[in-house]
Amino acid sequence: MSKTRIDSIKRIVTETLKRDFDRIRILNIEIHEDVDSDGDDVLRIDVIFQGAPQNLNAKKLSGVVRHLRPKLDEIHESAFPLLSFISKADRDRRASA
Protein backbone atom coordinates (compact mmCIF):
# COMPACT_ATOMS: atom_id res chain seq x y z
CA MET A 1 0.00 0.00 0.00
CA SER A 2 1.40 3.39 -0.94
CA LYS A 3 2.22 6.07 1.62
CA THR A 4 -0.36 8.34 0.00
CA ARG A 5 -3.08 5.71 0.41
CA ILE A 6 -2.10 5.05 4.03
CA ASP A 7 -2.14 8.80 4.73
CA SER A 8 -5.62 9.08 3.19
CA ILE A 9 -6.94 6.25 5.34
CA LYS A 10 -5.32 7.71 8.47
CA ARG A 11 -6.95 11.08 7.74
CA ILE A 12 -10.37 9.44 7.32
CA VAL A 13 -9.99 7.43 10.55
CA THR A 14 -8.74 10.47 12.49
CA GLU A 15 -11.54 12.75 11.28
CA THR A 16 -14.19 10.14 11.99
CA LEU A 17 -12.91 9.40 15.49
CA LYS A 18 -12.39 13.04 16.46
CA ARG A 19 -16.02 13.73 15.73
CA ASP A 20 -17.23 11.10 18.22
CA PHE A 21 -14.41 10.79 20.73
CA ASP A 22 -13.54 14.21 22.05
CA ARG A 23 -12.23 12.83 25.35
CA ILE A 24 -9.28 10.99 23.85
CA ARG A 25 -6.24 12.24 22.00
CA ILE A 26 -5.12 10.12 19.07
CA LEU A 27 -1.35 9.75 19.07
CA ASN A 28 -0.87 7.42 16.14
CA ILE A 29 -2.74 5.22 13.71
CA GLU A 30 -1.02 2.13 12.35
CA ILE A 31 -2.48 0.39 9.31
CA HIS A 32 -1.65 -3.10 8.10
CA GLU A 33 -3.18 -4.87 5.12
CA ASP A 34 -4.24 -8.43 5.83
CA VAL A 35 -6.55 -11.21 4.69
CA ASP A 36 -9.16 -12.71 7.01
CA SER A 37 -9.90 -16.42 7.44
CA ASP A 38 -12.42 -16.28 4.56
CA GLY A 39 -9.83 -14.82 2.19
CA ASP A 40 -11.30 -11.30 2.23
CA ASP A 41 -9.08 -8.22 2.35
CA VAL A 42 -9.07 -6.37 5.67
CA LEU A 43 -7.31 -3.34 7.08
CA ARG A 44 -6.03 -3.85 10.61
CA ILE A 45 -6.13 -0.38 12.11
CA ASP A 46 -4.48 0.16 15.49
CA VAL A 47 -5.49 3.46 17.08
CA ILE A 48 -2.96 4.49 19.74
CA PHE A 49 -4.51 7.03 22.08
CA GLN A 50 -3.64 9.05 25.17
CA GLY A 51 -6.05 8.39 27.98
CA ALA A 52 -7.69 5.57 29.81
CA PRO A 53 -9.71 2.81 28.14
CA GLN A 54 -12.78 3.88 30.12
CA ASN A 55 -12.68 7.17 28.17
CA LEU A 56 -13.84 5.19 25.13
CA ASN A 57 -17.60 5.03 24.83
CA ALA A 58 -18.45 1.43 23.86
CA LYS A 59 -21.75 2.47 22.32
CA LYS A 60 -19.99 4.90 20.00
CA LEU A 61 -17.21 2.41 19.27
CA SER A 62 -19.69 -0.09 17.95
CA GLY A 63 -20.73 2.34 15.21
CA VAL A 64 -17.32 3.51 14.04
CA VAL A 65 -17.02 1.03 11.16
CA ARG A 66 -20.46 2.06 9.91
CA HIS A 67 -19.19 5.64 9.64
CA LEU A 68 -15.83 4.65 8.13
CA ARG A 69 -17.07 2.40 5.33
CA PRO A 70 -18.73 5.10 3.14
CA LYS A 71 -15.68 7.35 3.48
CA LEU A 72 -13.34 4.52 2.55
CA ASP A 73 -15.57 3.70 -0.41
CA GLU A 74 -15.10 7.28 -1.64
CA ILE A 75 -11.36 6.62 -2.05
CA HIS A 76 -12.08 3.18 -3.55
CA GLU A 77 -10.84 1.24 -0.52
CA SER A 78 -12.85 -1.96 -0.33
CA ALA A 79 -10.97 -3.78 2.46
CA PHE A 80 -13.01 -4.09 5.66
CA PRO A 81 -11.60 -1.99 8.54
CA LEU A 82 -10.87 -3.85 11.79
CA LEU A 83 -10.09 -1.37 14.53
CA SER A 84 -8.17 -1.92 17.74
CA PHE A 85 -7.88 0.81 20.35
CA ILE A 86 -4.67 0.69 22.38
CA SER A 87 -3.83 3.17 25.10
CA LYS A 88 -0.30 4.58 25.05
CA ALA A 89 0.27 3.11 28.52
CA ASP A 90 -0.66 -0.38 27.28
CA ARG A 91 1.50 0.05 24.17
CA ASP A 92 4.45 1.13 26.33
CA ARG A 93 3.96 -1.85 28.67
CA ARG A 94 3.84 -4.23 25.71
CA ALA A 95 7.00 -2.72 24.19
CA SER A 96 8.97 -3.07 27.43
CA ALA A 97 7.96 -6.70 27.96
LINRARA-V585202 format. One record per helix or strand of 3 or more residues. SS is the DSSP state (a for helix, b for strand). FROM is the first residue (numbers start at 1). LEN is the number of residues. If there is no record, write none. Layout:
{{SS	FROM	LEN} {SS	FROM	LEN}}
//
This chain:
{{a	3	18} {b	25	11} {b	41	10} {a	53	3} {a	58	4} {a	64	11} {b	80	8} {a	88	9}}
//
